[in-house]
Amino acid sequence: MPFELGRPFGSPGDPAFQTRVLRAALELLEADAGPIIADFPDDAPVAVTDEELEGWACPVSFGAPADEDDDGLGALLQREIGHLAPWYDLAVERRGRTTVGVSGFEMEEAADYVLSFLDEPPESSPREGLTPGDVLKLACDDLKAFYFEAITAQPGAAGRQELEDWFWNETSLAKVFMELHPICLASDDHSMRGMGLHTLVPRIQTESFVDPDM
């Protein structure tokens, strides 16, 4: 998808761009058949205010990058979750609510479930009535929500673009999502393919990603 999650019309404060998006959406109503899922052809312009650029620094250090860690990507992901857990708890305490929990997993369990798809995707689902791909989507949603709720509890006032840059450039969860992306695109599972096409990784990230092993 070309836009950040939670911003269906692109960058806030840009009425001209948002109008283009809205018009493109309304034009889909003129199609002869449906339903239709279509990507908007342009990425949203990046808008970062001076206030967003001041006063925020992430105090969490995750250690060595995933490809330099002897224990591998899975161990590094579990370590990140452990580092972020106190900040997540603080976020829940302050806000009195959380969006984490739709998968029914603890975060360590959600991580293990997601990682299993990088090797041999499970044939059976841990939740009745849902496919393995359905549960994978819920686990990914929970993990990303956990990361963002935790990081926004830390000192300073980060802008949305800073948070996105932190997540996609500095976390092993983002690396897991990047490795999972082509697997989802090639899957016969409807939920997994839908994730790969629309929700797992923003299009701007897939276009800018450079595999360090290439």
C-alpha angles and dihedrals in degrees: 000000000000098000134062117262110271094026104086093167097045128244118013117241093032106105095170093057093042090052090055090052092048092049091050090052092050091050089063087068088068093061117117094228138023175289094008130191112193134168120229106243098229133059118238114262113254111246117186121170125214089247091057091054095054133077103008127111125157108237094194116100115197096190124222121013114261095256091053097048116101093211095057137233096304094056091047091051091052089048091053091052089052092050092049098043096087090050091049091051089051091050092053091047092052098043099034091223144059138200091213118104109063093116096052090229130121108240094256089051092047090052092051091049093050092046091053089068090062090064115024114347111228116257095210131052124239089216124061115240094020130094120232087255092054090054091044090057092050091048092050091048091051094048094049092046089050091053095048095044090050096048094047090057090065125097120285132029112276120194121232093256091052090052092049091048091049093050099045098037104036112030131081089217088067089051089052090051090050092052091045093051099079090042090057092047091054095045126111089212108105094215094049093048090048089052092051093049101042121005118022101072126013112243092240089060096049090050094050098040115114117192106229090211093059 
